[in-house]
């Protein structure tokens, strides 16, 4: 039996908030208070991959403490500033962190991107309008790609190991794939409406209300 083989088992508990996982990973490095956690995530630009809000962070910390994944190590105060509680990872939190990471890395999950939802409802707008909207999306995608490429070049110039920007490489690959798809989709719609152009146009022509001038001219001719 291969000792490196990953055993496929169902997760023991529901895991849905990446911010909670990020807190566990930070505390794996060292004990921190919430402000330091947020500052560290922002300094490492992790908020580009993990939604970070202070209110949500405190809620996550409270839930992790209640579930025994982290615990308060000490409370301190500097001058007139509010008290700060420093948290540390518990053994149970360490187990949860590893199990959660293994699940995320090994098991694809069905997600529901907004763009995919819009594509599933594409015929609700006229094909010409869809083509124009996709052209706008192409421009936004190009801007995002340029921004990420610039960030990766800056990281390279700072001699940052690619490992610590790997999520940016993943996001860049996804954006490049989407750009290719959207550009091709524009051409397909313009060519034959993905096999439905005549009917697609007809549906929207039938739904377009007739102008008052046309209706008046019909009355006069009658």
MODELLER restraints for C-alpha pairs under 7 A, 6 or more apart:
rsr = mdl.restraints
at = mdl.atoms
rsr.add(forms.Gaussian(group=physical.xy_distance, feature=features.Distance(at['CA:18:A'], at['CA:50:A']), mean=6.35, stdev=0.5))
rsr.add(forms.Gaussian(group=physical.xy_distance, feature=features.Distance(at['CA:19:A'], at['CA:50:A']), mean=6.24, stdev=0.5))
rsr.add(forms.Gaussian(group=physical.xy_distance, feature=features.Distance(at['CA:19:A'], at['CA:51:A']), mean=6.99, stdev=0.5))
rsr.add(forms.Gaussian(group=physical.xy_distance, feature=features.Distance(at['CA:20:A'], at['CA:60:A']), mean=5.79, stdev=0.5))
rsr.add(forms.Gaussian(group=physical.xy_distance, feature=features.Distance(at['CA:21:A'], at['CA:97:A']), mean=6.53, stdev=0.5))
rsr.add(forms.Gaussian(group=physical.xy_distance, feature=features.Distance(at['CA:24:A'], at['CA:89:A']), mean=6.68, stdev=0.5))
rsr.add(forms.Gaussian(group=physical.xy_distance, feature=features.Distance(at['CA:24:A'], at['CA:93:A']), mean=6.80, stdev=0.5))
rsr.add(forms.Gaussian(group=physical.xy_distance, feature=features.Distance(at['CA:24:A'], at['CA:97:A']), mean=6.26, stdev=0.5))
rsr.add(forms.Gaussian(group=physical.xy_distance, feature=features.Distance(at['CA:26:A'], at['CA:37:A']), mean=6.92, stdev=0.5))
rsr.add(forms.Gaussian(group=physical.xy_distance, feature=features.Distance(at['CA:27:A'], at['CA:88:A']), mean=5.63, stdev=0.5))
rsr.add(forms.Gaussian(group=physical.xy_distance, feature=features.Distance(at['CA:27:A'], at['CA:89:A']), mean=5.42, stdev=0.5))
rsr.add(forms.Gaussian(group=physical.xy_distance, feature=features.Distance(at['CA:28:A'], at['CA:89:A']), mean=6.23, stdev=0.5))
rsr.add(forms.Gaussian(group=physical.xy_distance, feature=features.Distance(at['CA:31:A'], at['CA:86:A']), mean=6.29, stdev=0.5))
rsr.add(forms.Gaussian(group=physical.xy_distance, feature=features.Distance(at['CA:31:A'], at['CA:87:A']), mean=5.42, stdev=0.5))
rsr.add(forms.Gaussian(group=physical.xy_distance, feature=features.Distance(at['CA:31:A'], at['CA:88:A']), mean=4.56, stdev=0.5))
rsr.add(forms.Gaussian(group=physical.xy_distance, feature=features.Distance(at['CA:32:A'], at['CA:86:A']), mean=5.01, stdev=0.5))
rsr.add(forms.Gaussian(group=physical.xy_distance, feature=features.Distance(at['CA:32:A'], at['CA:87:A']), mean=5.50, stdev=0.5))
rsr.add(forms.Gaussian(group=physical.xy_distance, feature=features.Distance(at['CA:32:A'], at['CA:88:A']), mean=6.88, stdev=0.5))
rsr.add(forms.Gaussian(group=physical.xy_distance, feature=features.Distance(at['CA:33:A'], at['CA:84:A']), mean=6.36, stdev=0.5))
rsr.add(forms.Gaussian(group=physical.xy_distance, feature=features.Distance(at['CA:33:A'], at['CA:85:A']), mean=5.53, stdev=0.5))
rsr.add(forms.Gaussian(group=physical.xy_distance, feature=features.Distance(at['CA:33:A'], at['CA:86:A']), mean=4.06, stdev=0.5))
rsr.add(forms.Gaussian(group=physical.xy_distance, feature=features.Distance(at['CA:33:A'], at['CA:87:A']), mean=5.90, stdev=0.5))
rsr.add(forms.Gaussian(group=physical.xy_distance, feature=features.Distance(at['CA:41:A'], at['CA:47:A']), mean=6.51, stdev=0.5))
rsr.add(forms.Gaussian(group=physical.xy_distance, feature=features.Distance(at['CA:64:A'], at['CA:70:A']), mean=5.83, stdev=0.5))
rsr.add(forms.Gaussian(group=physical.xy_distance, feature=features.Distance(at['CA:65:A'], at['CA:71:A']), mean=5.47, stdev=0.5))
rsr.add(forms.Gaussian(group=physical.xy_distance, feature=features.Distance(at['CA:68:A'], at['CA:92:A']), mean=6.83, stdev=0.5))
rsr.add(forms.Gaussian(group=physical.xy_distance, feature=features.Distance(at['CA:69:A'], at['CA:89:A']), mean=6.41, stdev=0.5))
rsr.add(forms.Gaussian(group=physical.xy_distance, feature=features.Distance(at['CA:69:A'], at['CA:90:A']), mean=5.50, stdev=0.5))
rsr.add(forms.Gaussian(group=physical.xy_distance, feature=features.Distance(at['CA:69:A'], at['CA:92:A']), mean=5.49, stdev=0.5))
rsr.add(forms.Gaussian(group=physical.xy_distance, feature=features.Distance(at['CA:69:A'], at['CA:93:A']), mean=3.81, stdev=0.5))
rsr.add(forms.Gaussian(group=physical.xy_distance, feature=features.Distance(at['CA:70:A'], at['CA:87:A']), mean=6.50, stdev=0.5))
rsr.add(forms.Gaussian(group=physical.xy_distance, feature=features.Distance(at['CA:70:A'], at['CA:88:A']), mean=5.60, stdev=0.5))
rsr.add(forms.Gaussian(group=physical.xy_distance, feature=features.Distance(at['CA:70:A'], at['CA:89:A']), mean=4.56, stdev=0.5))
rsr.add(forms.Gaussian(group=physical.xy_distance, feature=features.Distance(at['CA:70:A'], at['CA:90:A']), mean=5.12, stdev=0.5))
rsr.add(forms.Gaussian(group=physical.xy_distance, feature=features.Distance(at['CA:70:A'], at['CA:93:A']), mean=6.12, stdev=0.5))
rsr.add(forms.Gaussian(group=physical.xy_distance, feature=features.Distance(at['CA:71:A'], at['CA:87:A']), mean=5.47, stdev=0.5))
rsr.add(forms.Gaussian(group=physical.xy_distance, feature=features.Distance(at['CA:71:A'], at['CA:88:A']), mean=5.60, stdev=0.5))
rsr.add(forms.Gaussian(group=physical.xy_distance, feature=features.Distance(at['CA:71:A'], at['CA:89:A']), mean=6.60, stdev=0.5))
rsr.add(forms.Gaussian(group=physical.xy_distance, feature=features.Distance(at['CA:71:A'], at['CA:90:A']), mean=6.65, stdev=0.5))
rsr.add(forms.Gaussian(group=physical.xy_distance, feature=features.Distance(at['CA:72:A'], at['CA:85:A']), mean=6.45, stdev=0.5))
rsr.add(forms.Gaussian(group=physical.xy_distance, feature=features.Distance(at['CA:72:A'], at['CA:86:A']), mean=5.85, stdev=0.5))
rsr.add(forms.Gaussian(group=physical.xy_distance, feature=features.Distance(at['CA:72:A'], at['CA:87:A']), mean=4.42, stdev=0.5))
rsr.add(forms.Gaussian(group=physical.xy_distance, feature=features.Distance(at['CA:72:A'], at['CA:88:A']), mean=6.39, stdev=0.5))
rsr.add(forms.Gaussian(group=physical.xy_distance, feature=features.Distance(at['CA:73:A'], at['CA:86:A']), mean=5.56, stdev=0.5))
rsr.add(forms.Gaussian(group=physical.xy_distance, feature=features.Distance(at['CA:73:A'], at['CA:87:A']), mean=5.23, stdev=0.5))
rsr.add(forms.Gaussian(group=physical.xy_distance, feature=features.Distance(at['CA:73:A'], at['CA:88:A']), mean=6.06, stdev=0.5))
rsr.add(forms.Gaussian(group=physical.xy_distance, feature=features.Distance(at['CA:74:A'], at['CA:85:A']), mean=5.86, stdev=0.5))
rsr.add(forms.Gaussian(group=physical.xy_distance, feature=features.Distance(at['CA:74:A'], at['CA:86:A']), mean=5.41, stdev=0.5))
rsr.add(forms.Gaussian(group=physical.xy_distance, feature=features.Distance(at['CA:75:A'], at['CA:83:A']), mean=6.51, stdev=0.5))
rsr.add(forms.Gaussian(group=physical.xy_distance, feature=features.Distance(at['CA:75:A'], at['CA:84:A']), mean=5.53, stdev=0.5))
rsr.add(forms.Gaussian(group=physical.xy_distance, feature=features.Distance(at['CA:75:A'], at['CA:85:A']), mean=4.32, stdev=0.5))
rsr.add(forms.Gaussian(group=physical.xy_distance, feature=features.Distance(at['CA:75:A'], at['CA:86:A']), mean=6.14, stdev=0.5))
rsr.add(forms.Gaussian(group=physical.xy_distance, feature=features.Distance(at['CA:76:A'], at['CA:83:A']), mean=5.55, stdev=0.5))
rsr.add(forms.Gaussian(group=physical.xy_distance, feature=features.Distance(at['CA:76:A'], at['CA:84:A']), mean=5.38, stdev=0.5))
rsr.add(forms.Gaussian(group=physical.xy_distance, feature=features.Distance(at['CA:76:A'], at['CA:85:A']), mean=6.54, stdev=0.5))
rsr.add(forms.Gaussian(group=physical.xy_distance, feature=features.Distance(at['CA:77:A'], at['CA:83:A']), mean=4.60, stdev=0.5))
rsr.add(forms.Gaussian(group=physical.xy_distance, feature=features.Distance(at['CA:77:A'], at['CA:84:A']), mean=6.19, stdev=0.5))
rsr.add(forms.Gaussian(group=physical.xy_distance, feature=features.Distance(at['CA:123:A'], at['CA:200:A']), mean=6.69, stdev=0.5))
rsr.add(forms.Gaussian(group=physical.xy_distance, feature=features.Distance(at['CA:126:A'], at['CA:201:A']), mean=6.42, stdev=0.5))
rsr.add(forms.Gaussian(group=physical.xy_distance, feature=features.Distance(at['CA:126:A'], at['CA:204:A']), mean=6.19, stdev=0.5))
rsr.add(forms.Gaussian(group=physical.xy_distance, feature=features.Distance(at['CA:127:A'], at['CA:189:A']), mean=6.74, stdev=0.5))
rsr.add(forms.Gaussian(group=physical.xy_distance, feature=features.Distance(at['CA:127:A'], at['CA:201:A']), mean=6.86, stdev=0.5))
rsr.add(forms.Gaussian(group=physical.xy_distance, feature=features.Distance(at['CA:131:A'], at['CA:186:A']), mean=5.49, stdev=0.5))
rsr.add(forms.Gaussian(group=physical.xy_distance, feature=features.Distance(at['CA:134:A'], at['CA:182:A']), mean=6.68, stdev=0.5))
rsr.add(forms.Gaussian(group=physical.xy_distance, feature=features.Distance(at['CA:134:A'], at['CA:186:A']), mean=6.78, stdev=0.5))
rsr.add(forms.Gaussian(group=physical.xy_distance, feature=features.Distance(at['CA:138:A'], at['CA:179:A']), mean=6.25, stdev=0.5))
rsr.add(forms.Gaussian(group=physical.xy_distance, feature=features.Distance(at['CA:138:A'], at['CA:182:A']), mean=6.97, stdev=0.5))
rsr.add(forms.Gaussian(group=physical.xy_distance, feature=features.Distance(at['CA:141:A'], at['CA:175:A']), mean=6.56, stdev=0.5))
rsr.add(forms.Gaussian(group=physical.xy_distance, feature=features.Distance(at['CA:141:A'], at['CA:179:A']), mean=6.38, stdev=0.5))
rsr.add(forms.Gaussian(group=physical.xy_distance, feature=features.Distance(at['CA:145:A'], at['CA:172:A']), mean=6.17, stdev=0.5))
rsr.add(forms.Gaussian(group=physical.xy_distance, feature=features.Distance(at['CA:145:A'], at['CA:175:A']), mean=6.63, stdev=0.5))
rsr.add(forms.Gaussian(group=physical.xy_distance, feature=features.Distance(at['CA:148:A'], at['CA:168:A']), mean=6.75, stdev=0.5))
rsr.add(forms.Gaussian(group=physical.xy_distance, feature=features.Distance(at['CA:148:A'], at['CA:172:A']), mean=6.55, stdev=0.5))
rsr.add(forms.Gaussian(group=physical.xy_distance, feature=features.Distance(at['CA:188:A'], at['CA:194:A']), mean=5.53, stdev=0.5))
